Amino acid sequence: PADEWSRAELADLHCDAGRLDRALALLEGFPAKRKTEGWWWALKGRALATSKDVARGLPALDKAVRLEPRSAPVVAWRGEARRVARRYRAALADFEKALRLDPAFVYAHEWRARLLLMLGRPKAALSSCDALTRRDPRHVYGPSYRAEALFKLGRVREACEELEKVYPMDPRAFWSPRVKDGAPPPDNVKALLSDLDAAVRRRPRDAWARAFRGRCLATLSKTAAARADLEAALASDPSCGFA
């Protein structure tokens, strides 16, 4: 019971399970001297923010950053809380500061890539996607976000190949709808379908655009539409046969 690392990890698991009260009880059980340290405030702020209580989580993370301004994880956690609070520009500044402090911190690359995709900057997002896949080849969101970035840059064949690395990853789990500072994100599925349709309209003869849409429609259980797209793609370009 005195092992602080175990208490912190268990608090994290309670947050993942939606048990914020249990998580906070564990964190409040730390010795008083710990509550003067930045990492303790970071743990508490992260617990609150990841449980969607950003009104209490952000002040705790602000205090953590004041106490530990050189800690990349602390700065990045505040960035993620700011993203949840719809303060997208401030969140991006935190992610970029975290990566200056520690270029190897993979979660900062993941969160920066997602936010840049949400802000409509796929070319900039690609650099974080590449860094993420280099540093952690098993990280599922690396190729997922990379597929999205390539698709939004019009490099659809490469996007198809990247997406297959994480099959059967459902694109609803990672697709990034466009946002404006202060505004809530639109519905993921509507944004995904809109982006897929727009790509096919722009490139009606591109077999890979049809293949990508068909692949995504299949994971959305839109079987008839997926089959139509995949068959059209194969008829136009047999090299789409991976689908």
Secondary structure, 3 states (H helix, E strand, C coil): CCCHHHHHHHHHHHHHCCCHHHHHHHHHCCCHHHHHCHHHHHHHHHHHHHCCCHHHHHHHHHHHHHHCCCCHHHHHHHHHHHHHCCCHHHHHHHHHHHHHHCCCCHHHHHHHHHHHHHCCCHHHHHHHHHHHHHHCCCCCHHHHHHHHHHHHCCCHHHHHHHHHHHCCCCHHHCCCCCCCCCCCCCCHHHHHHHHHHHHHHHCCCCHHHHHHHHHHHHHCCCHHHHHHHHHHHHHHCHHHHHC
